[in-house]
Amino acid sequence: METFGLPGAAINPLYSAMKARGGIRHTLARHVEGASHMADGYTRAAPGNIGVCIGTSGPAGTDMITGLYAAQADSQPILCITGQAPVAVLDKEDFQAVGISAIAEPVTKMAKTVLESAQVPGTFQKAFQLMRSSRPGPVLIDLPLDVQQAEIEFDIDTYEPLPVTPPRATEAQAEKILDMLAEAERPLIVAGGGVLNADAADELVELAELLDIPVSPTLMGWGAIPDDHPLMAGMVGIQTHTRYGNATFLDSDVVLGLGNRWANRHTGDLETYRSGRRFIHVDIEPTQIGRVFAPDYSVVSDAGAALEALLTAARRRADSGQGLGFAGWARQCAARKGTLHRKTHFDDVPIKPQRVYQEMNAAFGREVTYVTTIGLSQIAGAQMLHAYRPRSWINAGQAGPLGWTGPAALGVARALPDTTVVALSGDYDFQFMVEELAVGAQHRIPYVHVVVNNSYLGLIRQAQRGFDMDFEVSLAFDNINATGDSAGYGVDHVAVAEGLGCQAVRVEAPEKIRGALEDAARRAEANRVPVVVEVILERVTNVSMGTSLSAINEFEPMAERPEDAPTALTALAVPE
């Protein structure tokens, strides 16, 4: 088990037990919110993981709330354990005594202050069942000091976890879905994060291949089908998307959603999104069905169980000569991937961000795990980077808290010590919780942190265009301690990273990006510390986005020849 946290007076008995018993690795964070994001990253890194964060219940507990929210929003199981004042003084405004369970309740599946020591085993037993049941999510257990110190009778050798029994699609439901797909001419599968939570990426690809149906992953499901698979249709959305992905969706007539939420950054304007197509929705959580819009048919099921039922029914039909096949539509979608490319090969100085993602594709290749949260950096990254494996794109999708990226990357790197982990931040995200870099230096947790620095709150600045303003979003100032062209960009991220025990390099010329990235990966592995690559961007860049799938604003030139987008998945098809 992996834990992340900070000891304190009210949680010291738990730390004492951890020390005495051994077997639980602990990573000392610099901030308890950082510990919660580390636990979140650890959970997301591999199937079956549950990260644990530990602190006291006062300010440490309240610091964890953002981490609980981020995990809850993206259906991730993490366990927060807080140490509370003794039971007898809980209503006496004791030092750092706060009703943390009431505060955490809206963003957890269970938040409980345990008042009787004999209830501790059962509370943990229930917590692990809840975290893995239905829509996964976080739990907080609050342990008063005297409850931690009491002795109870407990036989660990006969302990059995409570069963987790996810809902499963029936044979009849699978047949109904296939009947609706059979009525389509241009079906599409939208694969959400529930497919990854169910560890069912292989089944997804098998079903798509069996039926010849293209797949569009959501941001949370990206990597469930390799980006270079012929049936990978491209991501759909008003921010994180490919142009050919949106075009394919708008040409579809039946959409099967598996383990997805119909999130607004995916759908955009619902009238455009829904017009001319029927929808089937499969989700593990009953209250998700119809939450955004009423589907034409729905099934409450774990995504993996639904895929198993669909595969069984589809194979049976194929064996009897009644199989579905959409090979012509699939070829049409695959050909579309060679069109509608955005240009990435810019030689401008200061650097345009599109060039950074082109060089990241070239430098890191297929065997990389990306970690990021929110901002223009994340949106552009999701438009231009590539994901080839399940959980190779780890993103705080719905909550998108600034500062999540760095500590989450540490949690991912803890879980995947033999994987190249690359974090992607804008300068503001990087400055939130930058102190956690010291955790990587102290505990020898290597990863590469790419910081695209335009010294702006770029996404907010772009949103302010609609209000005809550029107000309180610039981070630039003349740094009296810095020299060179980037001195006017304010914070010296290289100096900060080095002061925290890490290594760092600044890049100001586009032709030097790839070498710096490749060198950073080597240095991270050799020195076992985080390595920061700061790329100095042009101050103002507008990234492609809009309010509707049919009305995406493009601010830069489109690719006109293959050399304009050299790391595109399919080379641009140039008309003869």
Salt bridges, closest charged atoms under 4 A:
GLU2 OE1 - ARG25 NH2 2.92
GLU2 OE2 - ARG414 NE 3.52
GLU33 OE2 - HIS37 NE2 2.90
ASP40 OD1 - ARG44 NE 2.72
ASP74 OD2 - ARG44 NH1 3.09
GLU171 OE2 - ARG316 NH2 3.66
GLU175 OE2 - ARG316 NH2 2.74
GLU175 OE1 - ARG317 NH2 2.68
ASP179 OD1 - ARG317 NH2 2.62
GLU183 OE1 - ARG278 NH1 2.85
GLU185 OE1 - ARG186 NH1 3.28
GLU206 OE2 - ARG315 NH2 2.68
GLU209 OE2 - HIS229 NE2 2.74
ASP227 OD2 - HIS386 ND1 3.84
ASP228 OD2 - ARG366 NH1 2.46
ASP251 OD1 - ARG186 NE 3.70
ASP251 OD2 - ARG336 NH2 3.39
GLU308 OE1 - ARG168 NH2 2.75
ASP347 OD1 - HIS345 NE2 3.64
ASP347 OD1 - ARG355 NH1 2.81
GLU359 OE2 - ARG355 NE 2.66
GLU359 OE1 - ARG514 NE 2.81
GLU367 OE1 - ARG389 NE 3.58
ASP492 OD1 - ARG506 NH2 2.65
ASP519 OD1 - ARG522 NH2 3.80
ASP519 OD2 - ARG523 NH1 3.42
GLU525 OE1 - ARG528 NH1 3.02
GLU534 OE2 - HIS493 ND1 2.57
GLU534 OE1 - ARG506 NE 2.70
GLU538 OE2 - LYS352 NZ 3.19
GLU554 OE2 - ARG243 NE 3.59
GLU554 OE2 - ARG342 NH2 2.79
GLU556 OE2 - LYS352 NZ 3.03
ASP564 OD1 - ARG561 NE 3.42
